[in-house]
Amino acid sequence: MPVDFELGGVYLPPIAQALLLALPLFVVLDALLRRTGVLAAAWHPALFQGALYAAICAALVLFMGATL
């Protein structure tokens, strides 16, 4: 089971850790998808970006649970 992480006296639960770790991954992947034109082909770009962020968060939560 993942453990809480302390950051400046504030305890972050595993889901908050995944949300924070997913942000830089999302920014890099979003820039790559914009540059290659994949995002322009999406029906609703904002919905696609939200789903992409959710998928990255879910993958990180699954990975964090598998490693601990």
C-alpha positions as CSV (number, residue, x, y, z in Angstrom):
1,M,0.0,0.0,0.0
2,P,1.4,3.4,-0.9
3,V,2.4,5.6,2.0
4,D,1.7,9.3,2.7
5,F,4.5,11.7,1.8
6,E,5.3,14.7,4.0
7,L,6.1,18.0,2.2
8,G,6.8,20.9,4.5
9,G,4.7,19.5,7.4
10,V,1.8,18.7,5.1
11,Y,1.0,15.1,4.4
12,L,0.1,14.2,0.9
13,P,-2.0,11.1,0.3
14,P,-1.0,8.9,-2.7
15,I,-3.7,10.3,-5.0
16,A,-2.3,13.8,-4.4
17,Q,1.2,12.5,-5.2
18,A,-0.1,11.0,-8.4
19,L,-1.9,14.3,-9.4
20,L,1.3,16.3,-8.8
21,L,3.5,13.8,-10.6
22,A,1.2,13.6,-13.6
23,L,1.3,17.3,-14.2
24,P,4.8,17.6,-15.8
25,L,4.2,14.4,-17.7
26,F,1.0,15.8,-19.1
27,V,2.6,19.1,-20.1
28,V,5.3,17.3,-22.0
29,L,3.0,14.8,-23.7
30,D,0.5,17.6,-24.5
31,A,3.2,19.7,-26.2
32,L,4.3,16.6,-28.2
33,L,0.8,15.9,-29.3
34,R,0.3,19.5,-30.3
35,R,3.5,19.5,-32.3
36,T,2.6,16.3,-34.2
37,G,-0.9,17.5,-35.0
38,V,-2.7,14.7,-33.0
39,L,-4.5,17.2,-30.8
40,A,-5.8,19.1,-33.9
41,A,-7.4,15.9,-35.1
42,A,-9.3,15.4,-31.8
43,W,-13.1,16.2,-31.9
44,H,-13.0,18.1,-28.7
45,P,-9.4,19.1,-27.7
46,A,-10.2,20.1,-24.1
47,L,-12.1,16.9,-23.5
48,F,-9.1,15.0,-25.0
49,Q,-6.7,16.8,-22.7
50,G,-8.8,16.1,-19.6
51,A,-9.0,12.4,-20.5
52,L,-5.3,12.3,-21.2
53,Y,-4.6,13.8,-17.7
54,A,-7.0,11.3,-16.1
55,A,-5.3,8.4,-17.9
56,I,-1.9,9.5,-16.8
57,C,-3.1,9.9,-13.2
58,A,-4.7,6.4,-13.3
59,A,-1.5,4.9,-14.7
60,L,0.6,6.5,-11.9
61,V,-1.8,5.3,-9.2
62,L,-1.7,1.7,-10.6
63,F,2.1,1.9,-10.9
64,M,2.4,3.3,-7.3
65,G,0.3,0.5,-6.0
66,A,2.2,-2.2,-7.8
67,T,5.6,-1.1,-6.6
68,L,4.8,-0.8,-2.9
